[in-house]
């Protein structure tokens, strides 16, 4: 069993942190689950059943290492359509027939996992997957805006809801819309609020707290009306979520009476494809969130979620998949293992049993606000802009897939996007025959260099695209994680965007795990766009590599500063750099690119200052940030520690087991800053009176040591040239004090 793979010792090391993290996970899973159930056209608790099934059953056999399980968001459109298609006017019958399809789909998923079909996630073009996510985001927004407005409508199609927007805006119920609007604002504004107590509680939990208070204050359960602008607007229990008082009433059995019909099997196919695709993608994204950077067994996970989906369907629940949102919350609260999944399931059960009467007072509009935020994050306008920058071909694939998905369904959308990708490749290859040779001709050669077990060379020849990428992936996965890998594409005539993106992700993952990874041979390739992940090809047509851009005003000032200090300045952009991943600050955050590097030699070491774009979370949980950091390289080893400004909530958190090292003779430092370190004795010995005096009076930064170097950073924004000067002065003095105390 997966949970026992590390033995009892592993449990003892992580159970307390997993328990604390699971509380936050449960509180975020409940409102999200209720919202997904609402949007899916099924009883709201049907979307919480997968969370419980995942935690109580699937975590024991999961192919992941840290995943928390929930229900797939991409299933919202499929479920809502299936209930109507299967049941007609009898929506409850449609729900039971959908459950039957879910059970059968789960059994098929289990078999697909045994057949090692997890590779299907690599056979769908990257842009098609991004378009599917965006499509689901649009579908969620379209289906939830009438609920947010408090306007009744019988329209169910995506295009119909879009056309009905002007009419429904005139039917807005301000009493309902107010709490929906407040909920939406909270969801969007929460990540920008820096007050620790507010940030410590997830946005969705704030929404539920405020929404229930609003419901009680106005008496939604009893009903009433308010006059506004010479009109009377009514509200009542119909605007509240409908949850059974007893959990036994949520157990609904499937109806298999339509198993011999084509429409039933169409739904089964849709559930298998959509939940499998989202499950595989989620498992891969969660690997990037794992602080220990472990890899999931995708095929084992596919079988596990198949079992979970079948169990969930048998008792009235939607499919089960690894949940990015819930896992991201857990990791950010120091969750470390699958125990987190088990604990959150128990907490959800406890909350539903004990708090069902309170959950019944949640306005539907509040849940709509949560879902509209989720839809926006799935749509991700920044990602759409990034796809546009990758090239005209990718934005064309994205747009067509989006339109077909919205007008037809997700399955047809996948087919349309994949076919269009193949057509574009045929046009680029200028040969239909070459496309088929891609499928059958080996194009990857891997070997060790000079009998060195730590150095590997992989040569990619001919045409490399999403259809034959599994061969390249297989060659990469058998290489040890601490090895040095050179991927040589100099003999490749054509490399598509999907392969470029997968290689970029593998590069970052491999470097994070202590290896070296480099892609060579791209110098002679052309692109249609300047984006580093654009399609690469050889030939005379297409755009050449872009010319260097002129320096901005800030870059010119930084260059002048480097000249003044006799330092080096490089404005170039590097997509990923390994020097930051060794710090705890970036353990859960992915570096997108670094640029504007200032490097100089000082007494006792060196200083490297650079701008960095990074993000935390993946897919709909992705939050992009920027900062300017300094890394002080030392000529000696020092203890690992972290210094952050201390807030009221941090002092309260100390009561829950969070350590803070204080110094009696430096009360101001102890009151203002939180100092943490695994070896408290070594940390105390390192922090001399001179160092504490300096930090107590001048520290405006977050400081972290990884034993060989020190990371210094301020707010999540780019520093001005004046602030960079101050940062250099601070780092130089800090390094000088550390050097002097070592003598």
TORLO-684081 format. One record per residue (C-alpha): residue number from 0; x, y, z. Coordinates in steps of 0.2 Angstrom, whole numbers. Last residue first. Example, Ala and Ser with C-alpha at 12.3 -4.5 7.8 and 13.67 -1.06 7.14 Angstrom:
<atoms>
(atom 1, (68, -5, 36))
(atom 0, (62, -22, 39))
</atoms>
This chain:
<atoms>
(atom 742, (189, 174, 59))
(atom 741, (171, 168, 56))
(atom 740, (164, 184, 64))
(atom 739, (173, 195, 51))
(atom 738, (166, 185, 37))
(atom 737, (148, 185, 43))
(atom 736, (150, 204, 47))
(atom 735, (156, 208, 29))
(atom 734, (143, 197, 21))
(atom 733, (129, 207, 30))
(atom 732, (138, 224, 25))
(atom 731, (139, 219, 7))
(atom 730, (121, 213, 7))
(atom 729, (114, 229, 14))
(atom 728, (124, 240, 2))
(atom 727, (119, 229, -13))
(atom 726, (100, 230, -7))
(atom 725, (101, 249, -5))
(atom 724, (108, 251, -23))
(atom 723, (94, 239, -29))
(atom 722, (82, 250, -21))
(atom 721, (89, 265, -30))
(atom 720, (88, 255, -47))
(atom 719, (70, 251, -43))
(atom 718, (65, 234, -37))
(atom 717, (53, 222, -46))
(atom 716, (39, 216, -35))
(atom 715, (34, 203, -23))
(atom 714, (41, 212, -8))
(atom 713, (59, 211, -1))
(atom 712, (72, 198, -5))
(atom 711, (89, 191, 2))
(atom 710, (94, 173, -1))
(atom 709, (110, 168, 8))
(atom 708, (123, 155, 2))
(atom 707, (131, 139, 8))
(atom 706, (120, 133, 22))
(atom 705, (103, 136, 13))
(atom 704, (101, 153, 22))
(atom 703, (86, 164, 21))
(atom 702, (83, 182, 23))
(atom 701, (67, 192, 20))
(atom 700, (70, 210, 19))
(atom 699, (69, 227, 28))
(atom 698, (83, 223, 41))
(atom 697, (92, 239, 47))
(atom 696, (92, 241, 65))
(atom 695, (89, 224, 72))
(atom 694, (99, 216, 58))
(atom 693, (115, 226, 62))
(atom 692, (113, 223, 81))
(atom 691, (110, 204, 78))
(atom 690, (125, 203, 68))
(atom 689, (136, 212, 80))
(atom 688, (129, 201, 95))
(atom 687, (133, 185, 85))
(atom 686, (120, 175, 77))
(atom 685, (130, 159, 72))
(atom 684, (129, 151, 90))
(atom 683, (110, 154, 91))
(atom 682, (108, 146, 73))
(atom 681, (119, 131, 78))
(atom 680, (109, 128, 94))
(atom 679, (93, 129, 85))
(atom 678, (97, 116, 72))
(atom 677, (81, 116, 61))
(atom 676, (81, 135, 59))
(atom 675, (67, 148, 61))
(atom 674, (69, 167, 65))
(atom 673, (53, 177, 66))
(atom 672, (55, 196, 66))
(atom 671, (49, 211, 75))
(atom 670, (47, 205, 93))
(atom 669, (63, 195, 93))
(atom 668, (73, 209, 85))
(atom 667, (66, 222, 97))
(atom 666, (70, 211, 112))
(atom 665, (88, 209, 108))
(atom 664, (96, 203, 124))
(atom 663, (83, 190, 127))
(atom 662, (86, 182, 110))
(atom 661, (71, 173, 101))
(atom 660, (70, 158, 90))
(atom 659, (53, 155, 83))
(atom 658, (45, 138, 81))
(atom 657, (28, 134, 74))
(atom 656, (19, 122, 85))
(atom 655, (2, 128, 86))
(atom 654, (6, 141, 100))
(atom 653, (18, 148, 88))
(atom 652, (4, 151, 76))
(atom 651, (-3, 165, 88))
(atom 650, (14, 174, 87))
(atom 649, (13, 172, 68))
(atom 648, (-4, 179, 68))
(atom 647, (2, 195, 76))
(atom 646, (15, 198, 63))
(atom 645, (33, 194, 62))
(atom 644, (44, 200, 48))
(atom 643, (54, 185, 41))
(atom 642, (71, 177, 45))
(atom 641, (75, 160, 38))
(atom 640, (89, 148, 44))
(atom 639, (101, 135, 38))
(atom 638, (117, 135, 48))
(atom 637, (133, 142, 40))
(atom 636, (146, 135, 28))
(atom 635, (161, 146, 22))
(atom 634, (166, 155, 6))
(atom 633, (149, 163, 5))
(atom 632, (138, 167, -10))
(atom 631, (126, 180, -7))
(atom 630, (110, 179, -18))
(atom 629, (100, 194, -20))
(atom 628, (82, 194, -26))
(atom 627, (71, 206, -36))
(atom 626, (53, 200, -37))
(atom 625, (39, 195, -49))
(atom 624, (23, 185, -46))
(atom 623, (11, 174, -55))
(atom 622, (-3, 164, -46))
(atom 621, (-8, 147, -53))
(atom 620, (-22, 139, -44))
(atom 619, (-32, 136, -60))
(atom 618, (-18, 127, -69))
(atom 617, (-3, 126, -57))
(atom 616, (1, 133, -40))
(atom 615, (14, 146, -36))
(atom 614, (22, 157, -49))
(atom 613, (39, 165, -54))
(atom 612, (46, 179, -63))
(atom 611, (64, 184, -57))
(atom 610, (74, 200, -57))
(atom 609, (93, 197, -53))
(atom 608, (106, 201, -40))
(atom 607, (121, 190, -38))
(atom 606, (134, 194, -24))
(atom 605, (150, 186, -21))
(atom 604, (161, 179, -6))
(atom 603, (171, 184, 9))
(atom 602, (175, 202, 4))
(atom 601, (165, 206, -12))
(atom 600, (164, 200, -30))
(atom 599, (150, 206, -41))
(atom 598, (136, 200, -52))
(atom 597, (121, 210, -58))
(atom 596, (108, 200, -68))
(atom 595, (94, 208, -77))
(atom 594, (84, 192, -81))
(atom 593, (76, 177, -73))
(atom 592, (62, 166, -80))
(atom 591, (47, 155, -75))
(atom 590, (54, 149, -58))
(atom 589, (41, 137, -50))
(atom 588, (36, 140, -32))
(atom 587, (34, 127, -19))
(atom 586, (52, 125, -14))
(atom 585, (55, 143, -20))
(atom 584, (56, 151, -2))
(atom 583, (64, 135, 5))
(atom 582, (80, 139, -5))
(atom 581, (89, 126, -16))
(atom 580, (77, 131, -31))
(atom 579, (85, 148, -33))
(atom 578, (102, 143, -40))
(atom 577, (94, 131, -53))
(atom 576, (89, 144, -66))
(atom 575, (75, 143, -78))
(atom 574, (70, 152, -94))
(atom 573, (85, 163, -94))
(atom 572, (83, 181, -101))
(atom 571, (97, 192, -105))
(atom 570, (100, 209, -97))
(atom 569, (118, 204, -91))
(atom 568, (127, 216, -80))
(atom 567, (145, 213, -73))
(atom 566, (153, 222, -58))
(atom 565, (166, 236, -58))
(atom 564, (155, 245, -45))
(atom 563, (152, 260, -56))
(atom 562, (151, 249, -72))
(atom 561, (138, 239, -63))
(atom 560, (128, 254, -58))
(atom 559, (129, 261, -76))
(atom 558, (121, 244, -82))
(atom 557, (108, 245, -69))
(atom 556, (104, 263, -75))
(atom 555, (103, 257, -93))
(atom 554, (92, 242, -87))
(atom 553, (80, 254, -79))
(atom 552, (78, 265, -94))
(atom 551, (75, 250, -105))
(atom 550, (89, 242, -115))
(atom 549, (86, 240, -134))
(atom 548, (79, 223, -139))
(atom 547, (91, 210, -147))
(atom 546, (86, 204, -164))
(atom 545, (74, 190, -166))
(atom 544, (79, 173, -173))
(atom 543, (73, 172, -191))
(atom 542, (55, 171, -195))
(atom 541, (49, 158, -207))
(atom 540, (55, 151, -223))
(atom 539, (73, 146, -227))
(atom 538, (73, 129, -219))
(atom 537, (74, 120, -203))
(atom 536, (60, 120, -190))
(atom 535, (56, 125, -172))
(atom 534, (38, 128, -166))
(atom 533, (38, 141, -152))
(atom 532, (43, 137, -134))
(atom 531, (56, 151, -133))
(atom 530, (44, 164, -140))
(atom 529, (51, 174, -154))
(atom 528, (38, 169, -167))
(atom 527, (37, 159, -183))
(atom 526, (53, 150, -179))
(atom 525, (70, 145, -187))
(atom 524, (82, 131, -182))
(atom 523, (101, 133, -184))
(atom 522, (104, 137, -165))
(atom 521, (93, 124, -159))
(atom 520, (106, 111, -157))
(atom 519, (107, 109, -138))
(atom 518, (95, 107, -125))
(atom 517, (103, 106, -108))
(atom 516, (99, 96, -92))
(atom 515, (110, 94, -76))
(atom 514, (104, 84, -61))
(atom 513, (100, 89, -43))
(atom 512, (81, 85, -42))
(atom 511, (77, 103, -46))
(atom 510, (87, 102, -62))
(atom 509, (77, 87, -68))
(atom 508, (60, 96, -65))
(atom 507, (65, 112, -74))
(atom 506, (72, 102, -89))
(atom 505, (57, 91, -89))
(atom 504, (45, 106, -90))
(atom 503, (55, 114, -104))
(atom 502, (56, 97, -113))
(atom 501, (37, 95, -112))
(atom 500, (35, 113, -119))
(atom 499, (46, 110, -134))
(atom 498, (38, 94, -137))
(atom 497, (20, 102, -137))
(atom 496, (26, 116, -148))
(atom 495, (32, 106, -162))
(atom 494, (50, 101, -167))
(atom 493, (54, 99, -186))
(atom 492, (70, 95, -195))
(atom 491, (78, 87, -180))
(atom 490, (97, 83, -182))
(atom 489, (102, 97, -171))
(atom 488, (90, 92, -158))
(atom 487, (103, 86, -145))
(atom 486, (96, 83, -128))
(atom 485, (111, 83, -116))
(atom 484, (108, 75, -99))
(atom 483, (119, 76, -83))
(atom 482, (113, 63, -70))
(atom 481, (105, 66, -53))
(atom 480, (88, 60, -58))
(atom 479, (94, 44, -66))
(atom 478, (90, 41, -84))
(atom 477, (75, 29, -88))
(atom 476, (63, 43, -89))
(atom 475, (72, 53, -103))
(atom 474, (71, 38, -115))
(atom 473, (53, 35, -112))
(atom 472, (49, 54, -114))
(atom 471, (58, 54, -131))
(atom 470, (47, 39, -137))
(atom 469, (31, 46, -129))
(atom 468, (34, 62, -140))
(atom 467, (30, 52, -156))
(atom 466, (12, 59, -159))
(atom 465, (16, 76, -150))
(atom 464, (29, 81, -162))
(atom 463, (47, 77, -167))
(atom 462, (52, 75, -185))
(atom 461, (69, 69, -191))
(atom 460, (81, 65, -177))
(atom 459, (82, 68, -158))
(atom 458, (99, 63, -150))
(atom 457, (99, 59, -132))
(atom 456, (116, 60, -123))
(atom 455, (119, 54, -105))
(atom 454, (132, 58, -92))
(atom 453, (132, 51, -74))
(atom 452, (136, 33, -78))
(atom 451, (152, 38, -88))
(atom 450, (156, 25, -101))
(atom 449, (163, 39, -112))
(atom 448, (145, 46, -115))
(atom 447, (130, 36, -111))
(atom 446, (117, 33, -125))
(atom 445, (100, 38, -131))
(atom 444, (94, 38, -149))
(atom 443, (77, 45, -153))
(atom 442, (68, 46, -170))
(atom 441, (62, 28, -172))
(atom 440, (51, 27, -188))
(atom 439, (33, 21, -186))
(atom 438, (23, 36, -180))
(atom 437, (34, 49, -188))
(atom 436, (33, 40, -204))
(atom 435, (15, 43, -205))
(atom 434, (17, 62, -205))
(atom 433, (31, 61, -218))
(atom 432, (18, 53, -230))
(atom 431, (6, 68, -229))
(atom 430, (20, 80, -235))
(atom 429, (24, 98, -234))
(atom 428, (30, 96, -217))
(atom 427, (23, 113, -212))
(atom 426, (7, 110, -221))
(atom 425, (6, 92, -213))
(atom 424, (10, 99, -196))
(atom 423, (-5, 112, -198))
(atom 422, (-16, 98, -203))
(atom 421, (-11, 87, -188))
(atom 420, (-14, 102, -176))
(atom 419, (-31, 104, -184))
(atom 418, (-35, 86, -181))
(atom 417, (-30, 87, -163))
(atom 416, (-41, 103, -160))
(atom 415, (-56, 96, -169))
(atom 414, (-55, 79, -159))
(atom 413, (-53, 87, -142))
(atom 412, (-67, 99, -146))
(atom 411, (-78, 85, -152))
(atom 410, (-75, 76, -135))
(atom 409, (-78, 92, -125))
(atom 408, (-95, 96, -133))
(atom 407, (-103, 105, -147))
(atom 406, (-104, 124, -148))
(atom 405, (-93, 128, -133))
(atom 404, (-81, 114, -137))
(atom 403, (-80, 119, -156))
(atom 402, (-77, 137, -152))
(atom 401, (-63, 133, -139))
(atom 400, (-54, 120, -150))
(atom 399, (-55, 133, -165))
(atom 398, (-47, 147, -154))
(atom 397, (-33, 136, -146))
(atom 396, (-28, 129, -163))
(atom 395, (-28, 146, -171))
(atom 394, (-18, 153, -156))
(atom 393, (-6, 139, -158))
(atom 392, (-3, 141, -177))
(atom 391, (-1, 160, -175))
(atom 390, (14, 158, -164))
(atom 389, (20, 156, -146))
(atom 388, (15, 174, -142))
(atom 387, (-4, 170, -145))
(atom 386, (-2, 156, -133))
(atom 385, (5, 168, -120))
(atom 384, (-9, 180, -122))
(atom 383, (-21, 165, -119))
(atom 382, (-11, 160, -104))
(atom 381, (-13, 178, -97))
(atom 380, (-32, 177, -100))
(atom 379, (-33, 162, -88))
(atom 378, (-49, 153, -94))
(atom 377, (-46, 141, -79))
(atom 376, (-43, 155, -67))
(atom 375, (-59, 164, -74))
(atom 374, (-69, 148, -71))
(atom 373, (-63, 146, -53))
(atom 372, (-68, 165, -50))
(atom 371, (-85, 162, -57))
(atom 370, (-86, 146, -46))
(atom 369, (-83, 155, -30))
(atom 368, (-95, 169, -35))
(atom 367, (-108, 156, -40))
(atom 366, (-106, 148, -23))
(atom 365, (-111, 165, -15))
(atom 364, (-126, 167, -27))
(atom 363, (-132, 150, -21))
(atom 362, (-134, 158, -4))
(atom 361, (-127, 147, 10))
(atom 360, (-140, 144, 24))
(atom 359, (-141, 125, 21))
(atom 358, (-123, 124, 26))
(atom 357, (-128, 129, 44))
(atom 356, (-140, 114, 46))
(atom 355, (-127, 103, 38))
(atom 354, (-114, 108, 51))
(atom 353, (-112, 92, 62))
(atom 352, (-113, 78, 48))
(atom 351, (-106, 88, 34))
(atom 350, (-92, 95, 45))
(atom 349, (-87, 78, 52))
(atom 348, (-87, 70, 34))
(atom 347, (-77, 84, 28))
(atom 346, (-64, 82, 42))
(atom 345, (-63, 63, 39))
(atom 344, (-60, 66, 21))
(atom 343, (-47, 79, 25))
(atom 342, (-37, 67, 36))
(atom 341, (-36, 54, 23))
(atom 340, (-30, 66, 9))
(atom 339, (-17, 73, 21))
(atom 338, (-11, 56, 25))
(atom 337, (-5, 55, 7))
(atom 336, (11, 65, 12))
(atom 335, (19, 81, 16))
(atom 334, (7, 95, 20))
(atom 333, (16, 111, 25))
(atom 332, (1, 123, 24))
(atom 331, (6, 128, 6))
(atom 330, (6, 110, 2))
(atom 329, (-12, 107, 8))
(atom 328, (-18, 122, -2))
(atom 327, (-10, 116, -18))
(atom 326, (-17, 99, -15))
(atom 325, (-35, 106, -13))
(atom 324, (-33, 117, -29))
(atom 323, (-24, 103, -39))
(atom 322, (-36, 89, -35))
(atom 321, (-32, 71, -40))
(atom 320, (-47, 64, -48))
(atom 319, (-63, 55, -43))
(atom 318, (-79, 55, -53))
(atom 317, (-96, 61, -46))
(atom 316, (-105, 54, -31))
(atom 315, (-121, 45, -28))
(atom 314, (-116, 29, -18))
(atom 313, (-112, 18, -33))
(atom 312, (-104, 32, -43))
(atom 311, (-91, 36, -29))
(atom 310, (-86, 17, -29))
(atom 309, (-84, 17, -48))
(atom 308, (-74, 34, -47))
(atom 307, (-63, 28, -33))
(atom 306, (-59, 12, -43))
(atom 305, (-55, 22, -58))
(atom 304, (-46, 34, -48))
(atom 303, (-34, 20, -42))
(atom 302, (-32, 13, -60))
(atom 301, (-27, 30, -67))
(atom 300, (-15, 33, -52))
(atom 299, (-6, 17, -55))
(atom 298, (-4, 22, -74))
(atom 297, (2, 39, -69))
(atom 296, (15, 33, -56))
(atom 295, (18, 50, -48))
(atom 294, (35, 58, -47))
(atom 293, (43, 64, -31))
(atom 292, (49, 83, -30))
(atom 291, (51, 83, -11))
(atom 290, (41, 99, -10))
(atom 289, (28, 92, -21))
(atom 288, (20, 106, -31))
(atom 287, (27, 100, -47))
(atom 286, (21, 83, -45))
(atom 285, (4, 90, -42))
(atom 284, (4, 96, -60))
(atom 283, (8, 79, -66))
(atom 282, (-6, 71, -56))
(atom 281, (-18, 85, -62))
(atom 280, (-14, 82, -80))
(atom 279, (-17, 64, -78))
(atom 278, (-34, 67, -69))
(atom 277, (-39, 80, -81))
(atom 276, (-37, 68, -95))
(atom 275, (-44, 53, -86))
(atom 274, (-59, 63, -81))
(atom 273, (-63, 70, -98))
(atom 272, (-60, 54, -108))
(atom 271, (-68, 41, -96))
(atom 270, (-83, 53, -93))
(atom 269, (-86, 57, -111))
(atom 268, (-85, 38, -116))
(atom 267, (-97, 34, -103))
(atom 266, (-109, 48, -109))
(atom 265, (-108, 41, -127))
(atom 264, (-111, 24, -119))
(atom 263, (-127, 30, -112))
(atom 262, (-132, 38, -128))
(atom 261, (-129, 22, -138))
(atom 260, (-142, 12, -128))
(atom 259, (-139, -4, -119))
(atom 258, (-134, 3, -103))
(atom 257, (-151, 13, -102))
(atom 256, (-158, 4, -86))
(atom 255, (-142, 5, -76))
(atom 254, (-150, 16, -63))
(atom 253, (-137, 21, -50))
(atom 252, (-140, 22, -31))
(atom 251, (-142, 38, -21))
(atom 250, (-134, 41, -4))
(atom 249, (-137, 59, 0))
(atom 248, (-152, 55, 11))
(atom 247, (-140, 46, 23))
(atom 246, (-131, 62, 26))
(atom 245, (-146, 69, 36))
(atom 244, (-152, 87, 34))
(atom 243, (-151, 85, 15))
(atom 242, (-143, 100, 7))
(atom 241, (-152, 113, -5))
(atom 240, (-142, 128, -7))
(atom 239, (-151, 144, -4))
(atom 238, (-160, 156, -17))
(atom 237, (-176, 145, -17))
(atom 236, (-176, 147, 2))
(atom 235, (-182, 165, 0))
(atom 234, (-179, 182, -9))
(atom 233, (-191, 194, -16))
(atom 232, (-187, 211, -25))
(atom 231, (-200, 225, -25))
(atom 230, (-197, 239, -37))
(atom 229, (-198, 258, -34))
(atom 228, (-179, 260, -35))
(atom 227, (-177, 246, -21))
(atom 226, (-190, 238, -11))
(atom 225, (-185, 223, -1))
(atom 224, (-194, 206, 0))
(atom 223, (-195, 191, 12))
(atom 222, (-192, 173, 14))
(atom 221, (-190, 162, 30))
(atom 220, (-174, 154, 25))
(atom 219, (-167, 170, 18))
(atom 218, (-169, 179, 34))
(atom 217, (-160, 195, 30))
(atom 216, (-147, 194, 44))
(atom 215, (-146, 175, 43))
(atom 214, (-142, 175, 24))
(atom 213, (-129, 189, 26))
(atom 212, (-121, 179, 40))
(atom 211, (-121, 163, 29))
(atom 210, (-113, 173, 15))
(atom 209, (-100, 181, 26))
(atom 208, (-93, 165, 33))
(atom 207, (-95, 156, 16))
(atom 206, (-86, 169, 7))
(atom 205, (-72, 169, 20))
(atom 204, (-70, 151, 18))
(atom 203, (-69, 152, -1))
(atom 202, (-55, 165, 1))
(atom 201, (-44, 153, 12))
(atom 200, (-40, 159, 30))
(atom 199, (-22, 163, 33))
(atom 198, (-22, 177, 20))
(atom 197, (-35, 187, 32))
(atom 196, (-24, 184, 47))
(atom 195, (-8, 188, 38))
(atom 194, (-14, 205, 31))
(atom 193, (-6, 205, 13))
(atom 192, (-22, 206, 3))
(atom 191, (-18, 203, -16))
(atom 190, (-23, 185, -15))
(atom 189, (-40, 189, -7))
(atom 188, (-45, 201, -20))
(atom 187, (-52, 190, -33))
(atom 186, (-62, 178, -22))
(atom 185, (-67, 192, -11))
(atom 184, (-74, 202, -26))
(atom 183, (-84, 187, -32))
(atom 182, (-92, 184, -15))
(atom 181, (-96, 203, -13))
(atom 180, (-104, 202, -31))
(atom 179, (-114, 186, -26))
(atom 178, (-120, 194, -10))
(atom 177, (-126, 209, -19))
(atom 176, (-134, 199, -33))
(atom 175, (-146, 191, -22))
(atom 174, (-153, 207, -14))
(atom 173, (-151, 216, -31))
(atom 172, (-162, 204, -41))
(atom 171, (-156, 206, -59))
(atom 170, (-169, 204, -72))
(atom 169, (-162, 218, -84))
(atom 168, (-145, 209, -84))
(atom 167, (-155, 193, -89))
(atom 166, (-160, 201, -105))
(atom 165, (-143, 207, -110))
(atom 164, (-135, 190, -105))
(atom 163, (-147, 179, -115))
(atom 162, (-136, 178, -130))
(atom 161, (-122, 171, -120))
(atom 160, (-134, 159, -111))
(atom 159, (-140, 153, -128))
(atom 158, (-123, 150, -134))
(atom 157, (-118, 139, -119))
(atom 156, (-135, 130, -120))
(atom 155, (-146, 129, -104))
(atom 154, (-159, 143, -106))
(atom 153, (-173, 140, -94))
(atom 152, (-169, 156, -85))
(atom 151, (-172, 164, -68))
(atom 150, (-161, 179, -62))
(atom 149, (-153, 180, -45))
(atom 148, (-138, 189, -54))
(atom 147, (-125, 177, -47))
(atom 146, (-137, 162, -52))
(atom 145, (-138, 169, -70))
(atom 144, (-119, 171, -70))
(atom 143, (-116, 153, -66))
(atom 142, (-119, 144, -82))
(atom 141, (-109, 156, -93))
(atom 140, (-95, 157, -80))
(atom 139, (-93, 138, -79))
(atom 138, (-94, 136, -98))
(atom 137, (-81, 149, -100))
(atom 136, (-69, 140, -88))
(atom 135, (-72, 123, -95))
(atom 134, (-68, 131, -112))
(atom 133, (-51, 138, -105))
(atom 132, (-47, 121, -98))
(atom 131, (-51, 113, -115))
(atom 130, (-40, 127, -124))
(atom 129, (-25, 123, -113))
(atom 128, (-27, 104, -117))
(atom 127, (-28, 108, -136))
(atom 126, (-13, 119, -134))
(atom 125, (-2, 105, -127))
(atom 124, (-7, 93, -141))
(atom 123, (-15, 77, -134))
(atom 122, (-4, 61, -135))
(atom 121, (5, 65, -119))
(atom 120, (-10, 63, -108))
(atom 119, (-14, 46, -117))
(atom 118, (2, 39, -109))
(atom 117, (-8, 34, -94))
(atom 116, (-13, 19, -105))
(atom 115, (-3, 7, -95))
(atom 114, (-15, -7, -98))
(atom 113, (-18, -9, -80))
(atom 112, (-22, 10, -80))
(atom 111, (-34, 7, -94))
(atom 110, (-43, -7, -84))
(atom 109, (-46, 4, -69))
(atom 108, (-52, 18, -81))
(atom 107, (-65, 6, -89))
(atom 106, (-71, 1, -71))
(atom 105, (-73, 20, -67))
(atom 104, (-82, 23, -83))
(atom 103, (-95, 9, -79))
(atom 102, (-98, 17, -62))
(atom 101, (-99, 35, -69))
(atom 100, (-112, 29, -83))
(atom 99, (-123, 22, -69))
(atom 98, (-121, 38, -59))
(atom 97, (-127, 47, -75))
(atom 96, (-143, 36, -75))
(atom 95, (-146, 41, -57))
(atom 94, (-144, 60, -61))
(atom 93, (-155, 58, -76))
(atom 92, (-169, 50, -65))
(atom 91, (-167, 65, -54))
(atom 90, (-168, 77, -68))
(atom 89, (-185, 70, -75))
(atom 88, (-188, 82, -89))
(atom 87, (-176, 73, -100))
(atom 86, (-167, 60, -90))
(atom 85, (-152, 55, -101))
(atom 84, (-149, 71, -110))
(atom 83, (-154, 82, -96))
(atom 82, (-142, 74, -83))
(atom 81, (-129, 71, -97))
(atom 80, (-128, 90, -101))
(atom 79, (-125, 95, -83))
(atom 78, (-113, 81, -80))
(atom 77, (-103, 84, -96))
(atom 76, (-102, 103, -93))
(atom 75, (-96, 101, -75))
(atom 74, (-84, 86, -79))
(atom 73, (-70, 98, -83))
(atom 72, (-70, 103, -64))
(atom 71, (-65, 85, -59))
(atom 70, (-71, 79, -42))
(atom 69, (-59, 78, -27))
(atom 68, (-43, 69, -21))
(atom 67, (-28, 76, -12))
(atom 66, (-12, 71, -20))
(atom 65, (4, 70, -9))
(atom 64, (13, 54, -16))
(atom 63, (3, 49, -31))
(atom 62, (0, 32, -38))
(atom 61, (-14, 30, -26))
(atom 60, (-18, 13, -17))
(atom 59, (-21, 19, 1))
(atom 58, (-26, 37, -4))
(atom 57, (-40, 29, -14))
(atom 56, (-51, 22, 0))
(atom 55, (-54, 35, 14))
(atom 54, (-47, 51, 6))
(atom 53, (-53, 48, -12))
(atom 52, (-70, 42, -6))
(atom 51, (-73, 57, 5))
(atom 50, (-67, 69, -8))
(atom 49, (-77, 60, -21))
(atom 48, (-93, 61, -10))
(atom 47, (-91, 80, -9))
(atom 46, (-97, 83, -27))
(atom 45, (-113, 73, -25))
(atom 44, (-116, 84, -9))
(atom 43, (-122, 98, -21))
(atom 42, (-136, 87, -28))
(atom 41, (-133, 86, -47))
(atom 40, (-134, 100, -61))
(atom 39, (-115, 100, -63))
(atom 38, (-115, 119, -58))
(atom 37, (-122, 115, -41))
(atom 36, (-111, 100, -38))
(atom 35, (-96, 111, -43))
(atom 34, (-102, 124, -30))
(atom 33, (-104, 112, -16))
(atom 32, (-87, 104, -20))
(atom 31, (-78, 122, -20))
(atom 30, (-87, 126, -3))
(atom 29, (-82, 110, 5))
(atom 28, (-65, 108, -2))
(atom 27, (-58, 124, 5))
(atom 26, (-62, 120, 23))
(atom 25, (-56, 102, 20))
(atom 24, (-39, 108, 14))
(atom 23, (-37, 120, 28))
(atom 22, (-40, 106, 41))
(atom 21, (-29, 94, 30))
(atom 20, (-14, 105, 33))
(atom 19, (-14, 103, 52))
(atom 18, (-16, 84, 50))
(atom 17, (-3, 83, 37))
(atom 16, (9, 93, 48))
(atom 15, (6, 82, 63))
(atom 14, (6, 66, 53))
(atom 13, (23, 69, 44))
(atom 12, (38, 62, 53))
(atom 11, (28, 49, 63))
(atom 10, (20, 43, 47))
(atom 9, (37, 41, 38))
(atom 8, (44, 31, 53))
(atom 7, (29, 19, 52))
(atom 6, (35, 14, 35))
(atom 5, (39, 24, 19))
(atom 4, (29, 13, 8))
(atom 3, (15, 11, 20))
(atom 2, (4, 24, 13))
(atom 1, (6, 17, -5))
(atom 0, (0, 0, 0))
</atoms>
